[in-house]
Amino acid sequence: MASIANSPKSPAAVLAALFCFSAGPVGFAIQKYLTAWFSPASIIAVQMTIGAAALWAVMLLLPWQRVSLSDRLKPFAVGIIHPGIFMITFTMASRSLDGVTLILLSAFMPAVVGLAARVFLGEPLKATTFIGMGVGFAGLLLVISERQMTGESSLAGYVTALLALCLAACGQLLGRALHTRSSVPWTVVATMQLTAAAVVAWVVAIVSGLGIGADDIGEHWMAFCYIGLVATAGGYFAYNFALSKMPVLQLGLISSIGPAAGAAAAAVIFDSPFGVRTAGGVAMIIAGTALPGLLALLRARSAAG
């Protein structure tokens, strides 16, 4: 990914961050929608192929960057886990979870990554992170209490989603180590990760005998274009552009809009119940997600001025 710069945020960077953190969660809802017709591996295979093709096309327009084969293979290996196997597993979980709950579970990915970074990389984990996790978890329980009344989610779905989040944490930790120990351009990293995800998804789809025809894709071309071009290729570009133009604390704060955007999209797509408890739970999850970044930002501004 791009180098992290603590320069003043620009309007374009803010718009890019808003786009990225809104498009991704909406993409999860559309992936769930597609599971009514396609296997999880087939969905991710097409999605990542479209995304990777778009990034390769952009790479051809950029000045040639000399990167050794070994340096290209490292992000390729990371991409097998994240987004490859993670996306397949998370889409499998979506079959046993209602759309709103699925999106809200994805909001806990930063917390899972933070815990894993503390355990495996020795990175500091602040008390505000635990407080935010507690607030968010209480909100999730509130949401689940209403969703369980509709019978739309199952224990298997929650377990599979937890496994997916652990895979995502593993992939992000490997990616973090990759970015700090090499100077490979983020465009190459992103392209190789999506290429690896496409390869592993196609292997899983073919081995499991769950093929997908061009006619099948054609019937749902708008959904595949969204998750491939908008959520995947566009999301990668927008995130890295925003990361290169604005402080990480502000970027993390903007990411808290993701659960709300995704939950709202899921409620509309699946005509899912969205009662008072779900609305309150979403608000708590957003607050818990934003809390660590908000407090850190306030401390940074206080220290600077």
Summary of the structure (lengths in Angstrom):
residues: 305
radius of gyration: 18.9
end to end distance: 30.4
largest distance: 61.6
contacts: 1095
relative contact order: 0.23
helix: 81%
strand: 0%
